[in-house]
Amino acid sequence: MKYHMVIPVLMVVALGGMSITSIEAGSFPKPSIVPTSWQLQFEFQSPKCITVRLAGENKSRTYWYMLYTVTNRTGADRIFVPEFIIYCDTGRVYRAGEHVPSEVFHAIQKRHNNPLLMCMAKITGPLLQGEDNAKDGVAIWSDIDPKARGFDVFITGLSGERAKIKLPVPTKVTVVGKDGRLVEKVTNTAILSKTLHLQYRLPGEPTGRANIELKPIKKEWVMR
């Protein structure tokens, strides 16, 4: 599966403790072989399905979710701001947390009997050092395209490595201003983050996906 990556929104935030490399237009950066910045330890289970009947509805809905544990062994406290995005081979894109009611999180927490499990909103924020401060989280997506035969997961927020690239033409982007509000501006650069990329195939028919156990066919770090 191949995707042409675009950058429709550029989020500019405080980059303290992060390594930024400048890249000329026409070339695409790759993560450094030798780490140039902090990186969190990230352990995960492959995505799986759960069906939940929401209050007031007659039929159950299907959701996908990924369990993970994040540990800070970087030598300093960090701010953990994760983002999980699924790209299906049909072109559909799903961002974790969108159109996902809290009932789904509670159903997953109950299924795995983990009272320490945290949703995206709760896990976002300071991550103290050491194994005793590790956090268990879950990324949840609404049901993916039934026509999909595979998908890619991109996970950001695990590393401080960044790369600044020149755009071929000035582009209007949305940025976070100093006051925390979103504003539009025109820029000729973009900042990419070191991102974990996982690729999966979906065997069988959509009706049987609730019972399959996925394994990644590709696991790599990319700049995105």
Long-range contacts (C-beta under 8 A, 24 or more apart in sequence): 1-89, 1-150, 1-151, 1-152, 1-199, 3-87, 3-152, 5-224, 7-171, 7-173, 7-190, 9-173, 9-174, 10-173, 10-174, 10-175, 10-187, 10-190, 10-191, 11-174, 11-175, 11-176, 12-175, 12-176, 12-191, 13-176, 15-160, 15-162, 15-191, 17-76, 17-78, 17-160, 18-160, 18-161, 18-162, 19-160, 19-161, 19-162, 20-162, 20-163, 20-164, 20-191, 21-162, 21-163, 21-164, 22-163, 22-164, 23-163, 23-164, 23-165, 23-166, 24-165, 24-166, 25-165, 25-166, 25-167, 25-168, 26-168, 27-165, 28-165, 28-223, 29-163, 29-165, 29-192, 29-223, 30-222, 30-223, 31-159, 31-161, 31-194, 31-221, 31-222, 31-223, 32-161, 35-159, 35-161, 36-161, 37-159, 37-160, 37-161, 37-162, 37-194, 38-74, 38-75, 38-76, 38-78, 38-159, 38-160, 39-74, 39-158, 39-159, 39-160, 39-161, 39-194, 40-70, 40-71, 40-72, 40-73, 40-74, 40-78, 40-80, 40-127, 40-158, 40-159, 41-70, 41-71, 41-72, 41-73, 42-68, 42-69, 42-70, 42-155, 42-158, 42-196, 43-68, 43-69, 43-70, 43-71, 44-68, 44-69, 46-198, 46-200, 46-213, 46-214, 46-215, 46-216, 47-86, 47-141, 47-153, 47-200, 47-214, 48-213, 48-214, 49-143, 49-209, 49-210, 50-104, 50-107, 50-108, 50-111, 50-210, 51-210, 52-103, 52-104, 52-107, 54-101, 54-103, 55-103, 61-142, 61-143, 62-143, 62-210, 63-100, 63-104, 63-140, 63-141, 63-142, 63-143, 64-94, 64-140, 64-141, 64-142, 64-143, 64-144, 65-104, 65-108, 65-138, 65-139, 65-140, 65-141, 66-96, 66-138, 66-139, 66-153, 67-108, 67-112, 67-117, 67-136, 67-137, 67-138, 68-136, 68-137, 68-138, 68-139, 69-134, 69-135, 69-136, 69-137, 70-123, 70-127, 70-134, 70-135, 70-137, 70-158, 71-130, 71-131, 71-133, 71-134, 72-127, 72-128, 72-129, 72-130, 72-133, 72-134, 73-129, 73-130, 73-131, 74-129, 75-129, 76-129, 77-126, 77-127, 77-128, 77-129, 78-126, 78-127, 78-160, 79-125, 79-126, 79-127, 80-123, 80-124, 80-125, 80-126, 80-127, 80-135, 80-157, 81-124, 81-157, 82-120, 82-123, 82-124, 82-137, 82-139, 82-155, 82-156, 82-157, 82-158, 83-154, 83-155, 83-156, 83-157, 84-139, 84-141, 84-153, 84-154, 84-155, 85-153, 85-154, 86-141, 86-144, 86-151, 86-152, 86-153, 87-151, 87-152, 87-154, 88-144, 88-145, 88-148, 88-150, 88-151, 89-148, 89-149, 89-150, 89-151, 90-145, 90-147, 90-148, 92-144, 92-145, 92-148, 94-141, 94-142, 94-144, 95-141, 96-120, 96-139, 96-140, 96-141, 97-121, 97-139, 97-140, 98-141, 98-142, 99-142, 100-140, 100-141, 100-142, 104-140, 105-138, 105-140, 108-138, 108-140, 109-138, 146-206, 148-202, 149-201, 149-202, 150-199, 150-200, 150-201, 150-202, 151-199, 151-200, 151-202, 152-197, 152-198, 152-199, 152-200, 153-197, 153-198, 153-199, 153-200, 154-195, 154-196, 154-197, 154-222, 154-224, 155-195, 155-196, 155-197, 155-198, 156-193, 156-194, 156-195, 156-196, 156-224, 157-193, 158-194, 158-195, 158-196, 159-193, 159-194, 159-221, 160-194, 161-193, 161-194, 161-223, 162-191, 162-192, 162-193, 162-194, 163-191, 163-192, 163-223, 164-189, 164-190, 164-191, 164-192, 165-189, 165-190, 165-191, 165-192, 192-223, 192-224, 193-223, 193-224, 194-221, 194-222, 194-223, 195-221, 195-222, 195-223, 195-224, 196-220, 196-221, 197-221, 197-222, 197-224
